[in-house]
Amino acid sequence: MRTALCWAAVAPGAAWAAVRLGGLDRGPLVQLLAFTPYAAAASVLPLLLALALRRRWPAAVAALATAALVAVVAPRALPSGQPPVTGPTVRLLTANLLAGAGDARALVDLVRRHRVDVLAVQEFTPQAGAELDRLGLDRLLPHRQLDPQVGTVGSGLYARFPIGEGGVRHNRGGWGFDQSHGTVAVPGAPAVRVESAHPSAPYALDQVAHWRADLAAQPPATPDGPLRILAGDFNATLDHAPLRALLDTGYVDAADQAGAGLVGTWGPYDGDPIPPVTIDHVLVDRRIAVRAVTVHRVPGSDHRAVLAELRLPAR
């Protein structure tokens, strides 16, 4: 009975590790894998149980599962080395406004207080845009590429510096979220392509294919070409294979680089018993140095804003 108890306790963690390492996020496993950091922490308990009951093989399997899960999760809490760049510093903020319900005053205060240079917004509505400008965003960030829409599909890109080659990318899956993009001309640095990313959410089984398609359609990094930044609500964590595939094109996750990769950005923060997960990201070209990343509450939204302090290569 003790052996059976140990195997029953060890099996879920071992299966989770196998799915995560194998990139087997399909069907209901997609939502489940978002909570991998919590599974890594909980995987220690079956190991301790097997050791306490002196069950060698369950303990060995539990140890392997724990080691695997910790190995993929723990580095997100540790800062990484950065490229030795000497160009200007850019502060980029991304925020999902929950169909325009996010507190505009709080967002403008974040922009003003942290001297934000580039702002990417998702679920951006005409009313939200008008309110942000009424509160002074038009003076703080006068350059913009906006696509306000009623509901959740709108997108926006604001900057302190001129934006050229602007446009809107239309995701085809799920809700069909839009993504505003443009080339930001930062003085003293090469031009940077910035996009407000918002792939479909895998909120139901029939949406998983749309989610995968939208992530696969995100613009890849161009390691031998222009600098690129994707910032927004990716509806995916670093434990999802499609997001890791996007990173493999030449991006790094800014929060992961800064040691803040385990800070939750989506709760939801309305009392539901769901622990926070990290689905909002700033993905930057590997040639860009990440100096710091912080996460900030925006009242009225179920997402938290992500602020990344970046240093660009010199021109």
Secondary structure, DSSP 8 states (H G I E B T S, - for coil): -HHHHHHHHHHHHHHHHHHHHHT---TTHHHHHTTHHHHHHHTHHHHHHHHHTT-HHHHHHHHHHHHHHHHHHGGGGS--------S-EEEEEEEE-TTTTS-HHHHHHHHHHTT-SEEEEES--HHHHHHHHHTTHHHHS-EEEEE--SSS--EEEEESS-EEEEEEEE--STT--EEEEEEE--TTS--EEEEEE------SGGGHHHHHHHHHTS----TTSSEEEEEEE-S--TTSHHHHHHHTTTEEEHHHHHT-TTS-SB---SS-S---B--EEEEEETTSEEEEEEEEE-TT-SBEEEEEEEE----
